[in-house]
Amino acid sequence: METNEINEDEDIIWRGHPSQLLNLGTHVVCVLLAAGIVVGAILSGILPLMALALVPLAWAFWKYLTIRCRVFELTSERLRLYEGVLNQEIGEVELYRVKDTNLIRPFWLRVFGLATIKADTSDRSHPIVDLEAIKDGVKVRELLRKQVEKLRDKKRVREVDFDGSGDGDELEFES
C-alpha cells in the first residue's frame, strides 16, 4: 500500500496498528467454544459435529484480520486511517483540524505498554479519531501535537471556539 504517490512533499512520520490485545476476549471465547464443540462431538459420538468448531475459529480469524488491516498513519500534513479487510476505506483528517488530544491508558493496556489516543477534530467526517491500543502512546501523542502546531504555523491557521451560542460551532480562519 503506497500512500505517498500523490504528494511527494508529504513525509510519513509514524505508522502503526492497534494491538491484537483488543481481540483477547473474542479469541478466548472462540477457542473455548470450539473446544466445547469438539468435546461435545466426541462425547456424543457424532464426530461430524466437530466440523462446527470451524465456525468460531473462522470468526476469531476474521476479528484478527479486521485489527490487522487497520492502519494509522501520521504524515507531515494529515492523519490517515485505513480500515477494511475486503473493501478498504481510507479516512483522512488534516492536522490543522485537530483541536485536542487525550491519552487514555487503562490498566489492562498499560500492563502491555499500550495506550489509546483520542483526538477531537473539527473535521465533519471524523470528529473524533481513536488510535486504539498502540505502542508508545506518549511518544505518538507528542509527535502528533508537534506536527499539528507546526502545520498550523505553516498555514497560519487558528481555531476559535464560540461559547454561549448553544450550538458549539467552531470557526477556522487564515490570518
N, C-alpha and C positions, 0 to 999 in steps of 0.2 A: 504494500500500500504506500505509494509515493505521494506525499501530500504537498511537497514543495515545488510542484511543477508549474503552478500558476504564478506565484510571486517569489522570484529568486531572492528578493531583498529580505524576505521573512525567514528568520532563523528559528529552529526548534530549540527551545531552552530546556524543556523537560517532557518526558513521555512516560506514562505508567498505566498500570492496570489495577483494578481492585483485586484484593486478595480473595482466594478461594475460601477463606475463612467465613465469608458471607454465606457459603453453601453448607457449612458444617452441619447444621440441624437437618437440612434436607437430605444430605448424604447419609447421615446416621439412620434416619427414619427409613430411607430406601433400602439400605443394606439389611436392616433388621426385618423389614417387610419381605425382602427377597429370601432371607434365611428362614423366616417363618413359613413362607410358601413351600420352600424345598423340604423342610421338616414335616410340614403337613402332608405333602405329597408322599413322602416316604412312609410316614405312619399310617396313612390311609391306604397305601398300596397302589395308588393311582399315579404312577410315575410320570405319565404325560403331563400332569398338572405342573410339574417342575418348570415347564416352558413359561408359565405365567410369571416366574421370577424375573424374566427378562423385562417385564413392564416397569417395575420400579427401578431396575438398573438403567434402563433406557432413559427414564425421567431424570435420574441422577446425572447421567451423561449429558443430557440436554441442558440442565442447570449449570453444569461445568462449562459447557460451550458458551452460554449466554454471558457468563462472567469473563471468560477468556477473550471473547470477541469485543468486550467493552474496553475502549482505549481513551485515555485522557491525554491531550497534547497541549502544552503551553508553548506558544510561539512568541515572537517578539511583538506581535500585533493582536493576537486573539487566543482564545481558549477553544479548542476543538474537542468535540465529544462524539466518538464513534460508537455506535450500538448496532447490534443485529447479527444474527448467525447466517440466515439465508438471504435476507434483504438488509442491506446496511443503510443506516440513517446517520448522516453527519450533521451535527449541530455546531454552530459557531457563535461565540459571544465576543464582540470587540472588547478589548481590555479596558478601554477608557469608559466602558459602561459598567464596570464592576464598582459597586458602591461600598461594599463592606464584606469582610471575610470573617468567619468564625472557625476555630479549630476545635473539633469535638473528639475527645479521647476517652470513651468509656473504658471501664476496667478491662473488659474482655478483649478489646482491641489493643489497649496499652500493653497487656501481657505479651502480645506478639509484635510489639513495636509498630503498630499501625494507628492511623488516625483518619478522620473524615474532615474534609474542608468543605464548609458551606459558604458559597459566595452569593450574596444578594446583588442583583444587577438591575439595570433599567432596561434591559432587553425584553421586548414583548414576548418573544417565543421561548425564552429561558430566563424567567425572573429569578429563579433560584437554581443554582448549579451545585450538585453534591458530588464531590470527588470522594467516593466511599472507600474505606479500608485500604488506604495507600501507605506505602512505606515512606519514612522520613517526612511526615506531615508538617512538622515545624519548618523544615528546610523548604519544602514546596510552597507553603503559605508565604514565606518570606520572599521567595523568588517571584511569586505571583504579585505580591504587594509592591515590590520594587519595580517590576515591569509595568504595572498599572500606572504608578507615579511617573515613570519615565515616559510612557506613551502619552499621558495627559499633558505633560510639559511639552513634549514634541508637537502635539497637535493643538496645544493651547486651549484645551477643553476643561471646563469646570462644571460641576453639577451643583445645582441649587435645589434644596428641598423646601417646599412651601408647607407650613403647618397652619392649622386653623381653618383651612378651606373645607376640610372634611373629606376630600377625595384623594388626598395624598399624592397628587401628580407631581412629577419631577420635571425639571427643565434643564436641558443641556444646551450650552451655547459655546461658541468660539469667541475668544476675546481678541 
